[in-house]
Amino acid sequence: MSDFRKTLSEMRRPSMLMRAARLGLPDYHRGRWLKRLAPGETSPERILPQLLTAEERLEATRRRGDACYSIAQHIEVLIALLAEASLLRREVV
């Protein structure tokens, strides 16, 4: 858990990207989103590494200026990442 917390706290992304992700949190529907982002997983401990990997790939694509970069997909993964990290924190407390 602390590794995820540290990784998330050290994450540096454009403020507009993070703001969009935070604004999207109320629309996060775990079951529906995770079917696409982490099929078959239900545990935040197992979902977070997958989401972190996906986000790192999207960030690398964004930084390269690659034409296949999807800001919508990046925001979707960030929303799921923030929501799952929050869920994990609540489970630990």
C-alpha positions, -999 to +999 in steps of 0.1 A: +000+000+000+027+025+009+045+018-024+013+029-043+009+059-021+045+069-027+042+063-065+010+084-067+024+112-046+055+114-068+035+114-100+040+146-120+013+152-146+000+184-162-024+201-139-052+202-165-049+164-169-052+158-132-080+183-128-100+165-155-094+132-137-105+146-103-136+161-119-144+127-134-143+108-101-180+111-094-188+094-127-166+064-120-186+032-120-162+005-108-178-026-124-182-011-158-148+006-160-128-023-147-142-046-173-123-025-198-093-015-178-086-046-156-108-075-167-114-101-141-098-082-112-117-071-082-090-064-056-076-029-055-042-043-046-041-062-079-058-035-100-035-007-090-003-022-106-022-028-138-035+008-139-001+022-130+015+003-159-013+015-183-009+051-171+029+050-175+025+038-211+000+065-218+023+091-203+052+080-223+031+082-255+020+117-245+055+128-239+067+115-273+039+134-290+028+102-306-003+106-329-020+075-313-021+092-279-057+094-265-062+121-239-097+106-232-081+072-224-054+088-203-080+106-182-101+074-179-071+055-165-062+084-141-098+085-128-097+047-122-063+050-106-074+077-082-106+059-074-090+026-067-062+042-046-089+059-026-108+026-022-076+009-010-070+036+016-105+032+029-100-006+032-068-002+051-083+023+077 
